[in-house]
Amino acid sequence: MSESDRGLLVAGHQPNFLPWFGYFEKMLKCDLFVYSDDVQFPKQCYTNRVEIPVGKGATFLTLPVRKGGDARIADKRYVKDPATLSRLAKTLRINFGGLPYFSDVEPVIDEFERACAQHDTVADFNIHMNQYLAAAFGIRTAVRRGTALGLEAFHRNERLIERCRLLNSRDYLCGQGADDYQDEGMLKAAGIRLHRIDYGIGRALFGDALRYSVLYGLGRIGPARIRDAVADYQRSAGRQ
């Protein structure tokens, strides 16, 4: 289906922690992106951790969270301890310091430290950083927060259907792994067309390193190549 044949294309995702570029590609390729901060905080997930390469292997960079308050991501607080947050920033500087474009990563780490001081919840912090990074890449997609839509009474597919109805959309962009929780038949019966994303931009830019935090990719290839790829897509989609 061509862009001219569809209506408002909505996508959504939990507000993840310094995520991979695929997260931003999803944001780029939709018309309206919803930060799903109205769902239950998932344990051992990318909401408060992200994979980064370390030496010849990989590890998770984790934003420590406080116990309790797990009802919604919007309510989950992280450990606002200066020593802990300083350690996270130091980990990024040590592991990414040797990358060719680390000078372009340093301002993001500075913003990370400012955001930590400014916010208390995982959702607020992650949305702050993801919007900062999206702007740095030239992604201007409109965003909404799930908590602002008032759909907590609905769950899973019902919530997605009500989200699209509320936003006057019949087209929804989903990412990898969506088949595990999205009922395409149910969505089709509700008049919603499911579009599956192709992470072609990210694969072309980062190759096998696509899986890691976008900060690693930024340090490897620099912001100009990322912005150029974003601008090329926007031109091809008639969004400039």
Buried (B, 14 or more C-beta within 10 A) or exposed (E): EEEEEBEBBBBBBBBBBBBBBBBBBBBBBBBBBBBBBBBEBEEEEBBBBBBBBEEEEEEBBBBBBBEEBBEBBBBBBBEBEEEBBEEBBEBBEEBBEEBEBBEBBBEBBEBBBEBBEEBEBBBBBBBBBBBBBBEBBBBEBEBBBBBEBEBBEBEEBBBBBBBBBEBEBBBBBBBEEBEEEBBBEBBEEBEBBBBEBEBEBBBEBBEEBBBBBBBBBBBBBBBEBBBEBBBEBBEEEEBE
